[in-house]
Amino acid sequence: MKQISQRDTAGAAKILKDGGVVAVPTETVYGLAVALDSEKGIKKLLKIKERPVGSGKICSLMLPSVASIREFAEISTREYNLALRYFPGELTMIFNKLDSFRHSYFDNFDTIGIRIPAHKYMLSLLKKTGPLLVTSANPRGESACKSDSEVKKRLPKIDTVVRGKSGNSLPSTILDIRDGEPKILRQGGLLIIHY
């Protein structure tokens, strides 16, 4: 497994564009990232996570800005304002996927989970790579890794780990906003008080 510094966003971007799986630090827990346009990377990620497409668990789409949500999801004015309030941050929001967004992975689902990180390294990486498909860095059924040393020990089959530590012991809060009244599907590090 290759290790790279957080200063080397160009190196991580190349590995992702070449179909690699990269463990990345975020403000929540470590994530496993692949390029959205890499079939090879997505297949590798799903194999590592032992997550067949029909498993019911969907990887999130990590984006650099709230404005970019409109390229992938249906978003009302109310939902857009909610996204502006809580993004970037420790949140994954579930939207209805745009019918016009065609993608070999997301075509299997009607919804899409979107996360905009409040993490300097991740925002810098996203500017170089574009959207990333991301899930927590952990073997199936286990807690998420919080440091590069945990990733190396518990996930030896990934291609690269970015050195560092995550910012929190909890994953992102998951908020489903599709049916008018938002619902918290998973309480993570972000406490949402007002919808």
C-alpha positions as CSV (number, residue, x, y, z in Angstrom):
1,M,0.0,0.0,0.0
2,K,1.4,3.4,-1.0
3,Q,1.3,6.3,1.5
4,I,1.2,9.9,0.4
5,S,1.3,13.2,2.2
6,Q,-1.7,15.6,2.4
7,R,0.5,18.1,0.5
8,D,0.5,15.8,-2.5
9,T,-3.0,16.3,-3.9
10,A,-1.7,15.9,-7.4
11,G,-0.4,12.5,-6.6
12,A,-3.7,11.4,-5.0
13,A,-5.7,12.8,-8.0
14,K,-3.5,10.8,-10.4
15,I,-4.1,7.6,-8.5
16,L,-7.8,8.2,-8.4
17,K,-8.0,9.0,-12.1
18,D,-6.0,5.8,-12.8
19,G,-8.7,3.8,-11.0
20,G,-7.2,3.5,-7.6
21,V,-8.9,3.4,-4.2
22,V,-7.5,6.1,-1.9
23,A,-8.1,6.3,1.9
24,V,-8.6,10.0,2.7
25,P,-8.9,11.9,6.0
26,T,-12.0,14.0,6.5
27,E,-13.5,16.0,9.3
28,T,-15.5,13.0,10.4
29,V,-13.8,9.6,9.8
30,Y,-11.4,8.2,7.2
31,G,-13.1,7.6,3.8
32,L,-12.4,5.4,0.8
33,A,-12.6,7.4,-2.3
34,V,-12.7,6.6,-6.0
35,A,-13.2,8.8,-9.1
36,L,-16.8,9.1,-10.1
37,D,-15.8,8.4,-13.7
38,S,-13.7,5.3,-13.0
39,E,-15.5,2.0,-13.6
40,K,-12.3,0.2,-12.5
41,G,-12.1,2.1,-9.2
42,I,-15.8,1.7,-8.4
43,K,-15.6,-2.1,-9.0
44,K,-12.5,-2.3,-6.8
45,L,-14.2,-0.2,-4.0
46,L,-17.3,-2.4,-3.9
47,K,-15.2,-5.5,-3.8
48,I,-13.1,-4.2,-0.9
49,K,-16.3,-3.2,1.0
50,E,-18.0,-6.5,0.1
51,R,-20.9,-4.4,-1.0
52,P,-22.9,-5.7,-4.0
53,V,-25.0,-3.1,-5.8
54,G,-28.2,-4.6,-4.4
55,S,-27.1,-4.6,-0.8
56,G,-29.1,-1.5,0.1
57,K,-26.0,0.5,1.1
58,I,-25.2,3.3,-1.3
59,C,-21.9,5.1,-1.5
60,S,-22.1,8.9,-1.2
61,L,-21.2,11.4,-3.8
62,M,-18.7,14.0,-2.5
63,L,-18.8,17.4,-4.1
64,P,-16.8,20.6,-3.8
65,S,-19.8,23.1,-3.5
66,V,-23.5,23.4,-2.9
67,A,-24.0,24.8,-6.5
68,S,-22.7,21.5,-8.0
69,I,-25.6,19.6,-6.4
70,R,-27.9,20.7,-9.2
71,E,-25.9,18.6,-11.7
72,F,-26.8,15.3,-9.9
73,A,-30.0,15.8,-7.8
74,E,-33.4,17.4,-7.7
75,I,-33.2,20.2,-5.3
76,S,-36.0,22.7,-4.3
77,T,-35.3,26.2,-3.1
78,R,-36.0,25.0,0.5
79,E,-33.6,22.1,0.2
80,Y,-31.0,24.4,-1.4
81,N,-31.3,26.8,1.5
82,L,-30.9,23.9,3.9
83,A,-27.8,22.7,2.1
84,L,-26.4,26.3,2.3
85,R,-27.0,26.3,6.0
86,Y,-25.2,22.9,6.8
87,F,-22.7,22.5,3.9
88,P,-19.8,22.2,4.0
89,G,-19.9,20.0,7.1
90,E,-20.4,16.7,8.8
91,L,-23.6,15.9,6.9
92,T,-24.8,13.6,4.1
93,M,-28.1,14.7,2.5
94,I,-30.3,12.3,0.6
95,F,-31.9,13.7,-2.5
96,N,-33.9,12.3,-5.4
97,K,-31.5,11.7,-8.2
98,L,-31.9,13.6,-11.4
99,D,-33.3,11.4,-14.3
100,S,-30.8,13.1,-16.6
101,F,-27.9,12.0,-14.5
102,R,-26.8,8.8,-16.1
103,H,-24.1,6.7,-14.4
104,S,-23.4,3.0,-14.3
105,Y,-23.4,2.9,-10.5
106,F,-26.1,5.5,-9.7
107,D,-28.5,4.2,-12.4
108,N,-29.3,1.4,-9.9
109,F,-30.8,3.9,-7.5
110,D,-33.5,6.6,-7.4
111,T,-31.7,8.5,-4.6
112,I,-28.3,10.0,-4.2
113,G,-26.5,10.9,-0.9
114,I,-24.4,14.0,-1.3
115,R,-21.7,15.3,1.1
116,I,-19.6,18.5,0.9
117,P,-16.7,18.2,3.3
118,A,-15.5,20.9,5.6
119,H,-12.0,19.6,5.3
120,K,-9.2,21.6,3.7
121,Y,-7.4,18.6,2.2
122,M,-10.6,17.1,0.8
123,L,-11.8,20.4,-0.8
124,S,-8.4,20.8,-2.4
125,L,-8.5,17.2,-3.7
126,L,-12.0,17.6,-5.1
127,K,-10.9,20.7,-7.0
128,K,-8.4,18.5,-8.8
129,T,-10.5,15.4,-9.3
130,G,-14.1,16.5,-9.6
131,P,-16.8,14.5,-7.9
132,L,-15.7,11.4,-5.9
133,L,-17.6,8.3,-4.8
134,V,-16.9,7.9,-1.1
135,T,-17.7,5.5,1.7
136,S,-16.3,5.0,5.2
137,A,-12.9,3.3,5.5
138,N,-13.7,0.1,7.4
139,P,-14.1,-3.6,6.7
140,R,-17.8,-4.6,6.4
141,G,-19.6,-4.5,9.8
142,E,-16.8,-2.8,11.6
143,S,-16.3,0.8,12.9
144,A,-14.7,3.3,10.7
145,C,-10.9,4.0,10.7
146,K,-9.8,7.2,12.3
147,S,-6.1,7.3,11.3
148,D,-3.8,6.2,8.5
149,S,-2.3,3.6,10.7
150,E,-5.7,2.0,11.3
151,V,-6.4,2.0,7.6
152,K,-3.1,0.3,6.8
153,K,-3.8,-2.4,9.4
154,R,-7.4,-3.1,8.7
155,L,-7.7,-2.4,4.9
156,P,-4.4,-3.7,3.4
157,K,-6.0,-4.2,-0.1
158,I,-6.5,-0.5,-0.9
159,D,-4.0,1.2,-3.2
160,T,-3.1,4.3,-1.3
161,V,-3.6,6.0,2.1
162,V,-3.2,9.7,2.7
163,R,-1.3,10.2,5.9
164,G,-3.2,11.9,8.8
165,K,-6.0,11.6,11.3
166,S,-9.7,12.2,10.9
167,G,-11.3,15.0,12.8
168,N,-14.0,13.2,14.7
169,S,-14.9,9.8,16.1
170,L,-18.4,9.8,14.5
171,P,-19.4,9.5,10.8
172,S,-21.5,12.2,9.1
173,T,-25.1,12.7,10.1
174,I,-27.4,11.4,7.3
175,L,-30.5,13.5,6.6
176,D,-33.2,12.4,4.2
177,I,-34.9,15.5,2.8
178,R,-37.0,14.0,0.0
179,D,-40.5,13.9,1.3
180,G,-41.1,17.4,2.6
181,E,-40.3,16.7,6.3
182,P,-36.5,15.9,6.7
183,K,-35.7,12.7,8.6
184,I,-32.4,11.9,10.4
185,L,-31.4,8.4,9.2
186,R,-28.2,8.3,11.2
187,Q,-27.1,10.7,13.9
188,G,-23.4,11.5,13.5
189,G,-21.2,14.3,14.6
190,L,-23.4,17.1,13.4
191,L,-26.5,17.9,15.5
192,I,-29.2,19.5,13.3
193,I,-31.5,21.7,15.3
194,H,-33.6,23.5,12.7
195,Y,-34.8,22.2,9.3
